[in-house]
Amino acid sequence: MTQEVFLSFWRRPGRFDRSRGSGRAWLLSLAHHRAVDVLRRNRVRHANSLTEEAAASDVDWTEEVVRSLEGARVREALAALPEAQREALVLAYYGGLTQREIAERLGIPLGTVKTRMRDGLLRLRALLGGGRDT
């Protein structure tokens, strides 16, 4: 996925608009959209190919514990957000919906969804201690 993001940037660098945000934010946005695409594509494949043997494969328990702890931190931070921001972020990142799909589902303007997500991500960054900019 990372390779696809950088390849996309390499092929169309003119799509980056500095007035809309930082290069980092733009690349992260590209990565998010690629990840959602991959998840949607693999959702059907994964459901059909999951077997008991694959489920019983070796698991890196240390990585699973770290992931679980990080997930708990994120859930706590999400719970601290206003309901509207939390709802938009959960639908996007956990539900795999696009901003347009969220707007349709909630019956609100697309610009409102974008604002809620931006504000929510900024608050999450502050709550999780990642307030540094590049």
C-alpha positions as CSV (number, residue, x, y, z in Angstrom):
1,M,0.0,0.0,0.0
2,T,2.8,2.4,0.9
3,Q,4.4,1.8,-2.5
4,E,1.0,2.5,-4.2
5,V,0.8,5.8,-2.3
6,F,4.2,7.0,-3.3
7,L,3.7,5.8,-6.9
8,S,0.5,7.8,-7.0
9,F,2.4,10.9,-5.8
10,W,5.2,10.2,-8.3
11,R,2.7,9.9,-11.2
12,R,0.7,13.0,-10.4
13,P,2.6,15.4,-8.1
14,G,0.5,18.3,-9.4
15,R,-2.5,17.0,-7.5
16,F,-0.9,18.3,-4.2
17,D,-2.2,21.7,-3.3
18,R,-0.2,23.4,-0.6
19,S,-3.1,25.8,0.2
20,R,-5.2,22.8,1.3
21,G,-2.7,21.4,3.9
22,S,0.7,20.0,4.5
23,G,2.4,17.4,2.3
24,R,2.3,15.0,5.3
25,A,-1.4,15.4,5.6
26,W,-1.9,14.9,1.9
27,L,0.2,11.7,1.9
28,L,-1.7,10.4,5.0
29,S,-4.9,11.1,3.2
30,L,-3.8,9.2,0.1
31,A,-2.7,6.3,2.4
32,H,-6.1,6.3,4.2
33,H,-8.0,6.2,0.9
34,R,-5.8,3.3,-0.4
35,A,-6.2,1.4,2.9
36,V,-10.0,1.8,2.7
37,D,-9.9,0.5,-0.9
38,V,-7.8,-2.5,0.1
39,L,-10.1,-3.3,3.0
40,R,-13.1,-3.2,0.8
41,R,-11.5,-5.3,-1.8
42,N,-10.2,-7.8,0.7
43,R,-13.4,-8.0,2.8
44,V,-15.1,-10.4,0.3
45,R,-11.9,-12.3,-0.4
46,H,-11.1,-12.7,3.3
47,A,-14.6,-14.0,4.2
48,N,-14.3,-16.7,1.5
49,S,-10.7,-17.7,2.2
50,L,-10.6,-17.8,6.0
51,T,-10.1,-21.4,7.2
52,E,-9.7,-23.0,10.6
53,E,-6.0,-23.7,9.7
54,A,-5.4,-20.0,8.9
55,A,-7.1,-19.0,12.1
56,A,-4.9,-21.3,14.2
57,S,-1.6,-20.0,12.6
58,D,1.3,-18.6,14.7
59,V,0.4,-15.4,16.4
60,D,2.9,-12.8,17.7
61,W,1.3,-12.2,21.1
62,T,3.5,-9.3,22.0
63,E,2.3,-7.5,18.9
64,E,-1.3,-8.4,19.7
65,V,-0.9,-7.0,23.2
66,V,0.6,-3.7,22.0
67,R,-2.1,-3.4,19.4
68,S,-4.7,-4.0,22.0
69,L,-3.3,-1.4,24.4
70,E,-3.0,1.2,21.6
71,G,-6.6,0.4,20.6
72,A,-7.7,1.0,24.2
73,R,-6.0,4.4,24.1
74,V,-7.6,5.3,20.8
75,R,-11.1,4.2,22.1
76,E,-10.6,6.4,25.2
77,A,-9.6,9.4,23.1
78,L,-12.6,8.8,20.8
79,A,-14.9,8.7,23.7
80,A,-13.7,12.1,24.8
81,L,-14.7,13.6,21.4
82,P,-18.0,15.3,20.8
83,E,-20.6,12.8,19.5
84,A,-20.8,14.3,16.0
85,Q,-17.0,14.2,15.5
86,R,-16.7,10.7,16.9
87,E,-19.6,9.4,14.7
88,A,-17.9,10.7,11.5
89,L,-14.5,9.3,12.4
90,V,-15.9,5.9,13.4
91,L,-17.9,5.6,10.2
92,A,-14.8,6.5,8.2
93,Y,-12.1,4.5,9.9
94,Y,-13.9,1.6,11.4
95,G,-16.9,1.5,8.9
96,G,-14.8,2.1,5.8
97,L,-17.1,4.7,4.5
98,T,-16.1,7.6,2.3
99,Q,-16.9,11.2,3.4
100,R,-19.6,11.3,0.7
101,E,-21.1,8.0,2.0
102,I,-21.1,9.4,5.6
103,A,-22.8,12.6,4.4
104,E,-25.5,10.5,2.7
105,R,-26.0,8.2,5.7
106,L,-26.2,11.0,8.2
107,G,-28.2,13.3,5.9
108,I,-25.8,16.2,6.3
109,P,-23.7,18.3,3.8
110,L,-20.4,16.9,2.7
111,G,-18.6,20.0,4.0
112,T,-20.0,19.3,7.4
113,V,-18.6,15.8,7.4
114,K,-15.2,17.1,6.3
115,T,-15.1,19.7,9.1
116,R,-16.2,17.2,11.7
117,M,-13.5,14.8,10.6
118,R,-10.8,17.4,10.5
119,D,-11.7,18.8,13.9
120,G,-12.0,15.3,15.4
121,L,-8.6,14.3,14.1
122,L,-7.0,17.4,15.5
123,R,-8.6,16.7,18.9
124,L,-7.5,13.1,18.7
125,R,-3.9,14.2,17.9
126,A,-3.9,16.4,21.0
127,L,-5.5,13.8,23.2
128,L,-3.0,11.1,22.1
129,G,0.0,13.4,22.5
130,G,0.9,13.7,18.8
131,G,0.7,17.5,18.5
132,R,3.9,18.0,16.5
133,D,3.7,19.3,13.0
134,T,6.1,18.9,10.1
